[in-house]
Each structure stands twice: as C-alpha cells, then as structure tokens.
Amino acid sequence: MIGAIATQLLGLFVDDGLLAAGILIAVAAIASLILLGALPTWLAGLLLTLSMPATLAASVARSARQAPRPDADEGPPAPP
C-alpha cells in the first residue's frame, strides 16, 4: 500500500521517465566535468542551456510519435 502511494506521488512529479533520466544524466555529466576541472563554468552554463531544451524537444518528439493518430479514411466532415 505504501509502495503504491509512493509510486503515485512520484508520478505527480515525474510523468516522463526518459525526460527525467535525460536531465539527470546531463546535469551529472556536466557537474562531474566541472568537479574534475575539465570544464570552465561558462561552458558548463552554455551546455546546460543547450542540453535542457534539447532533452525536452526529444521527449516531445518521442511523445508525438507514440501518440495515437486519427484515421485518415474519415476525411473532413460532410456539409449539412
């Protein structure tokens, strides 16, 4: 019962698991490069600025491909 409640509560915040995973991976990769000293902070900001909208766009495109489409055979409605 508690597991079901936790799953529903998590579902309120994370609707698309791949979007959330993409964001976490991008942030973790950029943060680790900063901590290693391999990436200047201005470039990290630029990468975050570019990667977040790209991740969102990929998620929207994937959702649009998976969305059910209406039948093309129906055509426009007949005039009255």
CYANA upper distance limits for C-alpha pairs under 8 A (distance plus 0.5 A):
  1 MET  CA      5 ILE  CA      6.88
  2 ILE  CA      6 ALA  CA      6.61
  3 GLY  CA      7 THR  CA      6.59
  4 ALA  CA      8 GLN  CA      6.70
  5 ILE  CA      9 LEU  CA      6.57
  6 ALA  CA     10 LEU  CA      6.52
  7 THR  CA     11 GLY  CA      6.57
  8 GLN  CA     12 LEU  CA      7.03
  9 LEU  CA     13 PHE  CA      7.71
 10 LEU  CA     14 VAL  CA      6.49
 11 GLY  CA     15 ASP  CA      5.99
 14 VAL  CA     20 ALA  CA      7.19
 16 ASP  CA     20 ALA  CA      6.99
 16 ASP  CA     59 SER  CA      8.44
 17 GLY  CA     21 ALA  CA      6.58
 18 LEU  CA     22 GLY  CA      6.44
 18 LEU  CA     59 SER  CA      7.88
 19 LEU  CA     23 ILE  CA      6.75
 19 LEU  CA     55 THR  CA      7.15
 19 LEU  CA     56 LEU  CA      7.20
 19 LEU  CA     59 SER  CA      6.41
 20 ALA  CA     24 LEU  CA      6.70
 21 ALA  CA     25 ILE  CA      6.53
 22 GLY  CA     26 ALA  CA      6.62
 22 GLY  CA     55 THR  CA      6.89
 23 ILE  CA     27 VAL  CA      6.62
 23 ILE  CA     52 MET  CA      7.18
 23 ILE  CA     55 THR  CA      7.45
 24 LEU  CA     28 ALA  CA      6.44
 25 ILE  CA     29 ALA  CA      6.49
 26 ALA  CA     30 ILE  CA      6.64
 26 ALA  CA     48 LEU  CA      8.09
 26 ALA  CA     51 SER  CA      7.57
 26 ALA  CA     52 MET  CA      8.49
 27 VAL  CA     31 ALA  CA      6.41
 27 VAL  CA     48 LEU  CA      7.79
 28 ALA  CA     32 SER  CA      6.51
 29 ALA  CA     33 LEU  CA      6.80
 30 ILE  CA     34 ILE  CA      6.80
 30 ILE  CA     39 LEU  CA      8.50
 30 ILE  CA     44 ALA  CA      6.74
 30 ILE  CA     47 LEU  CA      8.19
 30 ILE  CA     48 LEU  CA      8.20
 31 ALA  CA     35 LEU  CA      6.71
 31 ALA  CA     44 ALA  CA      8.43
 32 SER  CA     36 LEU  CA      6.63
 33 LEU  CA     37 GLY  CA      6.76
 33 LEU  CA     38 ALA  CA      5.84
 33 LEU  CA     39 LEU  CA      6.04
 34 ILE  CA     38 ALA  CA      6.54
 34 ILE  CA     39 LEU  CA      5.55
 34 ILE  CA     40 PRO  CA      7.17
 34 ILE  CA     41 THR  CA      7.37
 34 ILE  CA     44 ALA  CA      7.79
 39 LEU  CA     43 LEU  CA      7.10
 39 LEU  CA     44 ALA  CA      7.03
 40 PRO  CA     44 ALA  CA      6.87
 41 THR  CA     45 GLY  CA      6.72
 42 TRP  CA     46 LEU  CA      6.83
 43 LEU  CA     47 LEU  CA      6.58
 44 ALA  CA     48 LEU  CA      6.63
 45 GLY  CA     49 THR  CA      6.54
 46 LEU  CA     50 LEU  CA      6.71
 47 LEU  CA     51 SER  CA      6.29
 48 LEU  CA     52 MET  CA      6.45
 49 THR  CA     53 PRO  CA      7.71
 50 LEU  CA     54 ALA  CA      6.83
 51 SER  CA     55 THR  CA      6.47
 52 MET  CA     56 LEU  CA      6.78
 53 PRO  CA     57 ALA  CA      6.50
 54 ALA  CA     58 ALA  CA      6.64
 55 THR  CA     59 SER  CA      6.76
 56 LEU  CA     60 VAL  CA      6.71
 57 ALA  CA     61 ALA  CA      6.58
 58 ALA  CA     62 ARG  CA      6.61
 59 SER  CA     63 SER  CA      6.67
 60 VAL  CA     64 ALA  CA      6.59
 61 ALA  CA     65 ARG  CA      6.77
 62 ARG  CA     66 GLN  CA      6.86
 63 SER  CA     67 ALA  CA      6.57
